[in-house]
């Protein structure tokens, strides 16, 4: 084991880099969202809400991945990850303000039919009526046009309150320890980590039900929350690699973030973002295919026809097969530039993955088609919701810019590593076997 590194305060602060990143993120965010709103009012309002939902879920999933990693670190009393934990805390801290950017989704749900398959009781069929109590408290009558989904709205408040509370507690306690050096703070964080992980798991599970799976309320999958969790890990660990690489390039944490840490974060990206994601994706697909239930098979079939078939193939190769071959070797995980390029690619795949979950629409013709060929002949790209739009780009650029600004603002207010964590020396001296 090597000796702990000497304290180099200038390397452990963002310094002038922090305000620059905040300004850049805010400018990019303002331009992206400003263009999005302009395009929306020019007659593309319906598309705006779908594109915005994709962007919001991409950014939210990354922030939730940061919260998961922070809680997990304390839950398992990890030592190696101390020097990368503060970056995760910076990303997770944006959850304190995430509710603000959910407001457009509320507007889309309440007034623009974003979730019109279930939010309008007059459109309920027998299956959706059976699920209506989950959204409305009690199932409204088919004539009740003014029914309000209070139960769905209540869960929105609970989700953001829990995430903000967890992020504030774990981040603030970690920063307070930088000043006091009180080891009891670490013990308290470890004590509450199991409860925090349960709250995290429950809220993320039901949020994925409410905001993504309910877009097609006839469809259901108990694997879906796990799939979304795997996707959030893909996004966060990809961003973590890129953040570490960026800090190195800017001569920050040059002695603290070693090749060993890059390799271990690369392992997490490989394990959660590639292998686990593929395992859950296959498990969900296999179960839906084997069961062959009309309410669930339509969701799969839609993603196999017309343009969505190519997107599915891209995810199979680009999200799993290609990155698996590249990152399975430890040498690639220890090559910082190659790992960063792979992480950048995986971040793109994460966006396409959430897009693939959100945008397709099950065509009405699927109920009448007698076979697969007949369905393809009777439908078009437009029928299945396939088609790229400028809003898909502007929305994600805008919210990604704000994520960067929020993370940089948090990290500008503290050291880039927990300087008085009792396991810091263990992390600084960490070596892979």
Secondary structure, 3 states (H helix, E strand, C coil): CCCCCCCCHHHHCCCHHHHHHHHHHHHHHHHHHHHHHHHHHHHHHHHHHHHHHHHHHHHHHHHHHHHHHHHHHHHCCCCCCHHHHHHHHHHHHHHHCHHHHHHHHHHHHHHCCCCHHHHCHHHCCHHHHHHHHHHHCCCCCCCCCCCCCHHHHHHHHHHHHHHHHHHHHHHHHHHHHHHHCCHHHHHHHHHHHHHHHHHHHHHHHHHHHHHCHHHHCCCCCCCHHHHHHHHHHHHHHHHHHHHHHHHHHCCCCCCCCCHHHHHHHHHHHHHHHHHHHHHHHHHHHHHHHHHCCHHHHHHHHHCCCCHHHHHHHHHHHHHHHHHHHHHCCHHHHHCHHHHHHHHHHHHHHHHHHHHHHHCCCCCHHHHCCCCHHHHHHHCCCCCCCCCCCHHHHHHHHHHHHHHHHHHHHHHHCCCCCCCCCCCHHHHHCCCCC
